[in-house]
Amino acid sequence: MLVSLFLMGSSFAAPQLAIQSASQTIVEGGADGTTRGVNRVLGGIISYAKWPGERPGAARTMCIVGDPRLTDRIAPAVAGGPTISVRRMTAAGVTGGGNCDIIFLGQMPVADRQRLIAWVRGRPVLTITDDDPNCSFGAMFCLSGRTGSVSFSVNLDAIGRGTLRVDPRVLKIGSDGGGR
Amino acid sequence: MSGRPPERTGPRTTLQKLLSRFHFGITLFAVALSGATILLAGVTTLRGYADRNMELAARLGAYGVEPALVFNDPQAAREGLEPLMRIPGIARLRVLDDRGRALSEWTSPVGDPAPLLTSLFFPRPFAATVQRNGSVIGRIEVWGDSSTLIDYVRLGLLAGLGCLLVTALGTIVLARRFEYELVKPLNEIATVAHDVRLHRRFDKRVQPLGIAELDRLGGDINALLDELQGWQGTMESEKALLAHRASHDMLTAMPNRSAFDEQLALRIQSAKQRGERFAVLFVDADNFKAANDNHGHRAGDALLVALSARIKETLRKGDFAARIGGDEFIVIIDPLDPGIAPETLAARIQSSVSQPVTLPGGGEYRLRISVGVAVYPDHGADATALLTIADAAMYADKMVNRPKI
């Protein structure tokens, strides 16, 4: 796990890379472990998602809306995959032409969340949240943190409504109580 | 002198057993050879399939555990391996992450039936790397076991055993058929030979058997039998001739003394049984010696032949005449008619003989004979008595006939 993160780290061009690299120096500590776990899971989910008309290796933009609950140092690591640039945006910024491929929904007003979910419907955008343990608010993937591990679950309805293709193996891991 | 062939030592066997053994040997060899070949080829092929199977299993596993490796999820890794656990012939599975640490491991609950065979067959695990977007994120290792191979070998051996059984049955059937086709004709030949030897059936012949070699043997035996039959015929006629010679006089072709003795015994027995009478006439030439001396042996012989011919002329059917000595003859008149006196018979023969005989050297000779009669049972009840009486009567007659000096 750590090695893959090191490998991923070398391909980051965004400013978060520095933060990510700096955080790797910290070996111990619950928060740091969670950060690494979150980034790993995020990278995995992204790597198994396919955007329509995607060119291999095309860079992806991740827009973070609201405040992530698990970690504030989000820098998804995708081994050998596309570079992902992370931007913090407002809900209005996203809907107003933010050019986001991935939306990370942190803690935010319910209205904003509903607006974003509604906006995403029919668009090639991957939605991930860490503020919905039951995964019922409409985001495609929901992360949750427990001591020592990060897990994710899948909202199949949301994925079905979107135009993205997600590898069924991931759906299986995420829906069959897997992904601890 | 018949030379017996040397006795064969050791137990003897029948042709059928021999053929059976021969057949069984050949078929056993064929079955064993083909069985071994098939088994070897099968094992080799199976090995290839097993290798490919393991490779495919490893690749399937690599696909299945890929997300698990991405998310570093042991539970998902185990789920990804599940399809492989159901494949027979897999003993152990292991998923390693990119640092070589085991993420998940599984060992088949079914023990390896033959670890030695497994180590021979699958010395190393089959490994497949798990790649994600071109970079290696982990490794899956698959160990095979020899259960499928053992199943195959077991099945092969079972099939071999079945083949052996069929072979044995087939051999029996074939041997039976051979017995019918080969042993039966041979037996026929043996039967003919046996018949000929035991019952002197020289007319028996071996019938055509339809097998070239046996027919040749049969033909030779038949030719041998032809020769034997020829010899047998010659021998029998020679025997008859010898028997005739033994019982007959060479010169006059009349029965001789021994034949007469036999005949007399028979007549006595038969007359006794039937209560009949018969007469024995002792005939002796009176002047034969003189003829022999004066005219030579040829003349004597001619006289004897003539005398026997004359005696024969007087015989009825059933009568019997024999030459029992140089110029002595005996006639049996059997049966003797009660109305005829024995002297009449003597007179009849004497008158028949008294006709002159032409000698070979020219000239004639008048034979005289003396005749003595004895009648059974009037004069005697056995041969000796009858002959004594007849002889005495003849002698008396001779005294009467002797020319007075």
Chai-1 contact restraints between the chains, C-beta under 6 A:
chainA,res_idxA,chainB,res_idxB,connection_type,confidence,min_distance_angstrom,max_distance_angstrom,comment,restraint_id
A,M1,B,N72,contact,1.0,0.0,6.0,A-B,restraint_1
A,V3,B,D98,contact,1.0,0.0,6.0,A-B,restraint_2
A,V3,B,R99,contact,1.0,0.0,6.0,A-B,restraint_3
A,G44,B,V70,contact,1.0,0.0,6.0,A-B,restraint_4
A,G44,B,F71,contact,1.0,0.0,6.0,A-B,restraint_5
A,A79,B,R132,contact,1.0,0.0,6.0,A-B,restraint_6
A,A79,B,S135,contact,1.0,0.0,6.0,A-B,restraint_7
A,G80,B,N133,contact,1.0,0.0,6.0,A-B,restraint_8
A,G80,B,G134,contact,1.0,0.0,6.0,A-B,restraint_9
A,G80,B,S135,contact,1.0,0.0,6.0,A-B,restraint_10
A,G81,B,N133,contact,1.0,0.0,6.0,A-B,restraint_11
A,R169,B,P67,contact,1.0,0.0,6.0,A-B,restraint_12
A,V170,B,P67,contact,1.0,0.0,6.0,A-B,restraint_13
A,I173,B,P67,contact,1.0,0.0,6.0,A-B,restraint_14
A,I173,B,A76,contact,1.0,0.0,6.0,A-B,restraint_15
A,G178,B,Q75,contact,1.0,0.0,6.0,A-B,restraint_16
A,G178,B,A76,contact,1.0,0.0,6.0,A-B,restraint_17
